Amino acid sequence: MTAPADRRRSWLTAAAVALLLAVHAALGLSALAGKSVTTDEIFHLTGGYLFDHFGDYRIHPDNGVLPQRLQALPAVLAGAKPPPLENNEYWRTSDVYVMSYQFFYESGNDHWPLLMRARALTVLFSLGTGLLVFIWARALAGPAAGLTALGLFAFSPTWLAHGPLATSDAAAALFLTASAGAYWWQLRGAGPGRTVASALVFGLACVAKFSAVLLLPVFALLTVLHLAVQPAAERRPGRLLCRLALHGAAAVLVIWAFYGFRYTAFAPGLPPADHFIRSWDWMLSQVGWQRPVIDFLRQAHLLPEAFLFGYTHAYVGSQARAAFLAGDYSTQGWVQFFPLAFLWKSTPAELVGLLLAVLAALRHHTRIRVWAGRLAPLLALAAIYGGAALTSHLNIGHRHLLPLYPALFIIIGVAAWRLAAEPRVRLAFAAVLVASQALVAARSYPHYLAYFNALAGGPAQGWRLLVDSSLDWGQDLPGLKAWLDRNNTGAQAAPVFLSYSGSGEPDYYKLAAHRLPFVNDFKFPHPWYQTTAGLYCVSATMLQQVYSPLRGEWTLAREREYQEGRLKENLFWKYWNDAATRAEVRAAGAAEAFERTWQRYDLLRFARLCHFLRARRPEAVIGHSIFIHRLSQAEIDAALNGTYSDWLRAVEQAAPAR
C-alpha cells in the first residue's frame, strides 16, 4: 500500500525540482536578453575562444580555463572569425582588453548571439549548483528541506544575476561547494570510488577559478575534524596522506588536460608574441614569499605556464584595487565590506532564514555535535572562504560571496524543518520563506544585478552604497537606447553625453553620444568635446568616480588645477579640430605631453561635474545603473564654467531639490 504512495511522492518531488530549476534558468536568461555584455564577459568569451580555436592560452589566463572553454564553444562551432593576429601589436603584447574589443566589434562577428549562447551554457553551472543544494539538504533533513533550499536558490536575485553570466563565478561556487562536500564524504566512508570522485571534483575546482586554492585549508580543517571524532584505534594517517596525494595528482592531471598537455602558453605556428600582458619578471617581483615556489614550478615545468601565470596575475591583482563603500574610497579594502554587502544584497528570506538557523542550533544545542558533523563541510567552507573575504583587498563586488550562498540555502532548508516539531509550523516557515523569495525575484525582474534590500533603501539607493559588479557592470546600454528613442527624438532632441562603465560598445546599439570619460576606452583616443546643455547619461560607477585618479573629495588644489586647465580650452580645441596645429605640435615632439594635459583636464572637468550630479535628482534612471540628467546651459555654466563659489552654490541648490 505504501510503495505506490512513495513512488508518487518521489515523482512529485522530481517534478518540483525540475520545475524550480527550469524557472530559475528561464528567469535568469530572459532577464539577460535585454542586457548588454557585462564588463568581464567580453574577456572570458574572447579568452576562451582563443583557447579553443588556436590552443593559445595567453589572453585572459587569470580566470578559470574550464568555464571559459565551455562558454566559447558556440563561437568556435559557429565559425566566428578571430581578430587579425599578423602585425597586431595588441596580440604581440597579449592585451586582453583590445583583443577582446577587436573580437567582439571589429572582426565581422555579431557578438550578441555568441554571448547569449555562452550565457546559456553557463547556466549549466547554476543548475548544477541548484541540484547540489537540493540533494544535500534532502540528505540532511528530507525532501521537504531539499525543496525549501532549492526554492530559495531558484529565486535568489544574487544567483539569478550571476548564475547565467559568462564569467567564472557560478562555476567556482559549484565546484568549491561540491569539492568540500565530496572530500568530507570520502573521509567519512570507505571505498576507493569515493576518493577518486572527490579527487576529480577537486581537479575541476582548480580549473574553475583560482579561488580553489582556499580548498587546501578547507581540506586541512576537515581532516583535523575527522581525526578528532575518530577513535584512536581507527585513525590511519597513512591512508589520509595517500588520499591527499591522490587529490593532488588528480588536480595536476586535470590542469594539464585543460591546457592541452603543453607547458608553454604560446601556441606554435601563430604570429609571435613578446610576453603575457605583464612580464614574468615584474609579476614575480610582486608575489613576496610565493616567488620561489612559483619560480620552481615554472622552471621545472610541473604545471602549465598559463596556469602559473594566471594564478600569479590573479594574486597580484587582488592585492590592491580601487573600491567604493558608502561614500568611502580605498585601494586596500575594508574588513566590513563583504559583511555589509551581504547585509544589503541578501533578501529578507535569506536574512531571516539565517536567523532561523541560529535559533534551530540553539534549540538543538544538545545535539550540536551531531549537526556540526553533518554540516562540517559547509561550515568549514564558510569559515575559510568567509575569513578570506574579510581580509581581502579585492572589494569590487558582492558576487565574490557567491560560493557562500549554496551553504546558506542548505542550512536554511534544514533549519526550517528542524526548528519546530509541529509539521504545520515547519510547512508555514518553509512556505513563507520561499514565497517571499519568489516575490523578490518577481519584483526585481529583470534588474537582478542591481538588487538591494529594504535595509539598504532598495535598488534606487544602491548606488550610494556599492557600485561596480554589485550594481553597475555595464549591463544597461540597451535600456538607455530604448529610453532615448522614446524621449529624445525629432527636431527638439538634445545632445547626448555618455560616461559608461563597461565593455559594451555604444555604436553597436546606435547610441549617438559625445563620449565623456569611460572606464574602458580600449585603444581609442579621446578628443576634445564641448560641454553644452543636453542629456548627461552617467553610469553609477563613473558617477562615484571609483576608478578615477580624482575619486574622493573635491579639494581646493583640484579646483586650482581645474581653473588652470580652463585657460587652455582654446588650445585643446585647436589641437583636436585643426590638422595644421596638430601636425605642428607633433613635429615639435610635444603631442604626447599635450594629450596627457588634455586627458587630465578632461578628468578634472568630469569629476567636478559628477560632484554636482550626485547632489541633483536625475530625470530618469535606467536599470538602477545609468543616471540621466537633463542639464540647461545655466546649470552647465554653474557646474563647469564658473568660479568655485558658483559651483558650491549650484551643488547646495541641487541638494535640497533631491
N, C-alpha and C positions, 0 to 999 in steps of 0.2 A: 504493500500500500504506500510505503514511503518512497520507494525508488522512483516512480513516475513524478512525484512531487519534487524530489530532489533534482531530477533531470530538468523539470520545468523551471525551477529556481535558477539552475545553472544556465539554462538558455536565456532566461530573462536578464540575468547578470551580464552575460556575454553581450547581449543586445544593448544593454545600457552602456557598457564600456565602449562598444563600437560607436554608439550614437554620440557619446560625450567626446570621443576623440575626433569624430567627423565634424562635429560642431566647432571644436577647437580649431581644426585645420581650416574650415570654411571661414570662420571669423577672422583669423589671422591673415590669410591670403587675400580675402576680399577687402580687408582694411588697407592692405598694401597696394591694391590695384590702383588707387588714386594717389599714391605717394611716389615721389622721385627717389632716385638712388640715395641711400644714406652715405655719410662720409666714408665709412670704411668698406662698404660693399664693393665699390669700384676697384679697390686694391685687392680684395680677396678674389674676385672673379678674374681679374687680369692675371694675378699671380698664378692661380690655379690653371688658367688657360695655357700659360707659358710652361707650367709644369707638365701638363698633359700633352700639349701639341709638340713641343720641342724637347721635352726631357731636360729643360734648363731650370735650375732652382734658385737663381739669384734674385729674382724680383719678388719681394714680399715673403721672405722665409721666416719672418718673426711671428707668424701666426700658424695655426695648425695646418699641416700639409693634408691631412685626411679630409676635413670639410672643404678646403679649397679645391682639391682634386675632384671631389664629388660635385661641387657646385659648378665647375667648369665643363663637366661632361656634355651638357646640352650644347654649349658653344662649339666644342670640338666636333660633335656629331652633326651639327648644323652647318659645318664648313665655314665658320666665322673666319674672317681674314685677320691675320696678325698685323701689328704695326710694322712699318718698314724697319729692318734691322741694319741694313748696309748704310754706312755713313750717318748713322743716327747717334748723335752724341749722348742722348739720354739712355740708349741701350748700352753704349760703351761705359757709362758711369752708373748703370743699374738704378736709374732714377725712377722709382716706382710711381711717383706722382705723375710725371709727364707721360711715361709709358702707358699708364692706365688711361689717362686722358686721350692719348692717341688711339688706343684700342677701342674705347667707347665712342669717340666722336669724330675721329679722323681717318679711320681705316675702311670706311664704307659699310660698317655694320650698323644695324639698328639695335642699340643695346637693350631696348626695353623688353622684347620677347626673351632675350638671353637672360636678362636679370630675373624676370618672373619665373622662368623655368628653374633657375638656380635657387630662387626662394622656395619653389615647390619641393625641390629635393631637400632643402634644409629643414623643411617641416618634418621630415622623417626622424630627425634627431629629437624634435619636440614631441612627436607621437611616441617615440621610444621612451622618452622620459615619463610621459603620462602613463604608459603601460607599466613601467617600472614602479611608479608611485602606487598604482592600483595593486599590483601583485604584492608589493612589500607590506602595505597597510592591511591587505586581506590576510596575509600570512600571520600578522601580529594580532588581529582582532576580528577577523571575519569579513565576508563580502560587503556588508553594510559600511564598515570602516573604510574598505577599499574604495567603494563608490563615493563616499564623502571626500576622501583625499583626492580622488580623481576629479570630482566636481569642482573642488577649489582650484586644482591645477588648470582644468579646461577653461575656466572663466577668469583666470588671473590676468589682469592687464599687463603685468610685467612679462609673463610668458607669451601673451598674445602680441606684445610689441616686439620682443626679441627672438622668440622661437622661430618665426619664418624668415628673419633677415639673413642674407647671405654673408654671415660672419662666422666666427668660431665659438661664439658664446654658448649656443644651445648644445653643440657637440661636447664642449668642455663640461657643462653641467651634467649631461647624461653620463659621460664616462667617468667623471670624478665620483659621482654617486654610485654608479654600478661597480666601480673598482673597489671602493671602500666596502660595499656590501659583499662582493664576491670574495674579498680577502678574508673577512670575518667568517664567512660561510665555509671557506676551505679550512680555516683554523679550527672550527668547531665540529667538523665532520671528517670522516675517514675517506680514503679512496683517492687515487691519483687524478681521476677525472675532474674533481673539484679544483684541485691545484692547477691543472692545465687550463681550465676555463678561466680561473682568476688571473693567471699569468697573461693569457691572451687579452683579457679585458684591460689589464694594466698597460699592455703594449699599445692598445688602441687609444687609451687615455694619453699616452706620451706623444702620439701624433695628432691628437685633437687640439691641444693647446699646451703651451709651456708651463701653465699653472699646474700641470700634472706633477711637477716636482714636489708639490705640497703633499702628494700621496706618500712620500717617503716617511715624513714624521707621523702621518696617519697610521701607516703600517706599523711603525715602531710602537706607537701608543697602543694599538690593538694587540700587538704581540705581548706587551707587558701586561695588559689586562687579562689576556688569555692565560698567561703563566700564573698570574696571581690567583685565579679561580681554580686552577688545576691542582689536584692532589700531587704532592711531591713525587710520588712513585710514577705518575703519568707524564711528568714533564720530560720532554725529549728535545733538548736544544739542538742536537744534531739534525733531527728531522726538520725543525724550523729553519735552520740555516740552509738546508737543501731546498726547501720551498722558496725561500727568499732568493737563492741563486737561480732557481728556475724562473722566477718573476723577472729577474734582471736579464737573463738570457732571452726570454720571450720578448721583452721590450726592445733589446738590441736587434733581434731578428725582424720584428715588425718595423722598426725605424728604418733599417736598411732596405727592407722590401718597398716601403713607400718612396724611397729615393732611388729606386731602380738599381740597388746594389752597386752604386757608383760613389766613390768618395767625392770627387770634385763636383762642385755645384755648376760648373761651366760646361755646357753640352758641347761635344766636339762637332765640328762641321758648320758651326754658326759664325757670323761675324764676330770678331774678338771683342772682349770686354776688358777694361782695365782692372776693375775691382768691384766689390759689392758697393752698396750705396755709401758705406763708410769703409775705410781701410781697416784691415785686421789689426795693424799696429795701434791705431787710435782706439779701436774698440777694446783691445786687451788692456790698454792703459787706464780704462775706466772701471774695471771689474774687481779691483782690490785683491782680496785673498783668493778669489776664484781663478785668477790668471794662470798660476802654474797648473791647475787641474785642467782647465780648458786647453791650454797650450799643449799639455801632454796628450790629451785625447786627439788634438788636431795633428800633432806631429806623428803620432803612432797610427793615425787613420783608424781609430777604434770606432768612430761614429762618422756619418756623412758630414762633409764640410758645411752644407747648407743648414743642417740641423744644429750644428755647433754655433754657426754664425747667427742663426735665428734666435737661439736661446740667449746668446750674448747680447744681441741687439735688443731683445725684449727686456732683459735685465737692466741694461744701461738706460733704456727709455723709461723704466719705472722708477728711476732714482730721483728724477726732477721733472715736473711737468706743471705748466700753468694751470691753475684750478680756481674755481669760484664757489663760495659758500655763503649765501645770505648776505651779500654785500661785501664780503671779505675776499681777499686775493692771496694766493700763496703758490709757490713752486714746490714746496715740501709737504703739502697736505696738512690735514688736521686729524687728530685721533677721533674726533666726534663726527667726521664727515659721513662715514658709512652708517653709524647708528642713526644719525639724523636722516640720511637718505632712506634708510629702511622705514623709519617712523613716518616720513612724509609720503612715501610712494607705495607703502603696503596698504591693502584695502582694510576696511573695518572688519571684515570676516577674518582676515589673516591676523590682525592685531588681537581681536577678541579671542580667536581660536588659540593663539599663543598663550593668552591668559588662562584659558580653559585647560591647556596642557599643564601649566604650572599648578593650577588647582587640583587637577587629577593626580599629579605627582604627590602633592601634599596629602590628598585624601588617602592615597595608597602608599603612604610612606613606609609602612611595614613591609611592603613588597618592592621597595625601591631598588634593592639589589637585583631582584629578578628582572625588573623592567629595564634597569641600566644595562643588563646583559643583552636583552633583546634589542635594545636601541643603540648598543655600543657603537656600531659603525657610523650611524647618523650623528650621534653626539660627538664622536671623535672628529669626523669631517667638519662639523660645525665649529668645534673648538679650534682646530688647527687653521681652517680656512678663515674663520671669523677673526682669529687672532692676527693672522697675516694681513687681513684687510685693515685692522685698526692701526697697524704700524706702516701701512703702505703710503708711499709718497705719490702714487698714481691715483689721484682723486678726481677722475674725469667722468665717472658715470655710475649710476645705480646698477647698471647692467652687470657690473663686476660681482654683485651679490647673487647673481642668478643661480650658482651652484648650491646656495643655501636654501632655496625655496622648495626643492623636492623633499628635503628632510623636514621642512616646516609643514608641508601638506600631509606627509605621512604621520607625523607626530600629532597634528590636529585631528586627523581622521581617527587615529587610535583613541585620543583623549575624548573625543565626542561620544565614543561608545564605551568608555570606561568610567566616565565621570559620575554617572548615576546608575543605580541598579534597575530602576523602572524603565522598561523598554520605550514607553511613550515619551518619557523625558529625553531619552537618548535620541529618539527619532526627531523630536522637536528641535533639539540642539543642532543636529546634522542638517535638517531641512532649512532652518533659519540661516545657517552659515552658507550653505550652497546657494540658496535663493538670493541672499544678499550679494554674494559674489557674482551671480548671473546678472543681477540688476546693475551692478557697477559696470560689468562688461557691456551691457546694452547701452547704458548712458554714455560711456566713454567712446563708443564706436564712432568713427574709425581712428580716433586720435589716441591710441593706446600708449604711444611713446610719451605723450605729454600728460599722462595721468598723475594727479596728485590728490590726496585725500582731503577731507574737510579740516583736519588738523593743520594742514599746510595752506588752507584757504582755497583749495580746489585748483584745477588746471589754470584758471585765469590768473592766479597769483604765483604759479610755479616759477616763472622767470625771475622772481625776486629771490628765490632760494637756491635753485640749481639750474644749470643750463647744459650745454654740450649734449652728450648722448642721453642725459636724463630728461631732456625736453626737446632740444633743437639739434637734430642730427642731419639737417639739410633735406628733410623729407617733404617739404610743403611747397615746392615750386609749382606743381600742377594746380594746387588750390589758389596760389597767388595769381596765376594766369587766368583762372576762371573768374576770380573777383574783378580783375582789371577789365576783362571782356564785358562784364556786366555793368561796371561802374565808371569806366574811364574810356569812353569811345566817342566818336564823332568829332565835330569841329571844336567842341569845348574840352577835349581831352587834355589833361595836364601832363607836363613832362614827368617821367617816372625815373626815380633814382633808387638803385638797389644796392644794399650791402648784404651779402649772402654768406652764410656759414655752411659749407658743404661741398660735395664733389659733383653735384649736378651742373649742367650747362644751361644757362637761361636761354641761349639761342635755340636749343633743342625744342623748347616749348614756345618759341617765337615770342619771347619776352623782350620787347624793345625797351631798354632802360640804360640810362647813364650808370656806369659802374663806380660805385663808391668802393672803399677797401673791402676785399673779400678775404676769407680765411685761405682758400685755395685759389691763387691766381695762376697756378701752373706755370707755363712758360711765357705768358703774355705780358708785354709792358703795360703800364697803367698811365695813360696820357692825361694831360690836363683836361679838366672839365669845369664849367662854371656852375656854381650852385645858385639856383633860381627858385622861384615859387614852383611848387609841384607836389607830387606824391612821393614821400620818402618811405621806402619799404626796407625794414631792417630786421634781420634775424636776431633772436634773443641773445645768442652767444656774442654776436657783434655788438648789440646794444649794451651788453655788460662789459665789453672790451676785454674779454678773458685772455685772448691771445695777442693783444696789442701791447707793445712796449710801454704804452701810456695808460695802462689799466690803473685803477685807483683814483685818488683824489686829483682834482684839477688845481694844481698849485700855482702860485704867483710866478715861479720860474718857468712853468709851462706856458703861462699866459704871456710872459715877455717874449719867449721864443716864438710863440704863435704870432704875435704882433709884428715881430721882425720878419717873419715869413710873409705876412700880408703885403709888406713893402715890395716883395719880389714877384707878386702875382702877374704883373705885365711881362716880366722876363719868362715866367713859366708859360704863359700864353704864347709868346712869340716862339719859344723853343719848340713847342708841340704843334704849332699851326703854321710856321714859316720854315720852309725847307732850307732856305738860304741861311737863316740863323742857326738852324740845327747843324747844317754842314760846317758852318764856321766854328761852332763850339766843338764839334767832333775833331776838326782839323787841329784845334788847339790842344787836344788831348784832355779836355775838361768835361766831356759828356758824362762819364761815369759819376764824377763828383756832383755835377749839376743835377743828374737824375736822382741821386741819393738825397740831395737837398729838397727836391720836389716831393719825393716819397715821404720824407719826414714831415714836411708841411701838410701833405695830404692826410697823414695820420693824426696830426695835431688838430687840423680842422674838423676831421670826423669825430675825434674824441670830444672836442668841445660841443659839437652838435649832439652827441649821444647823451651828454650830461643834461642838456636841455630836453631831449626827447624822453628821457627816463622820468622827468617830472611832469610830462604832458600826457593827457589822455589820448590814446590813438583813435583814429576813425574806425578802424577795423583791425582784427587780429586773425590771421589765417592759421588754423590748426593749433592755436596757442603758441606758435613758434615764430611767426613773421608779423611784425607790427607795422601798420600802415598809418602814416601821419600826412595829412594834407596841410602843407605849410604855405602861408601867404608870403609875399615879398617882405612885408613888415616883420614877420616872425623870423625869416631868414636873416634879415639885417640885424635884428636884435640878437640872434643866436650866433651869427658868424661875422658880421661886418661892423659891429660896434665896439665900444670900449668894454673893459672888464665890468664897469658899473652897469652898462647896458645889458650885458649878458647875465649878471647876477639878478637884475630886476626882472628880466624875461623868465628866468628859472623860478623865481619866487612867485611870479604871477601865474605860471603854469601849474605849480604845485597845488594851490587851493582848488583850482578847477578840476584837477584829477580827483 
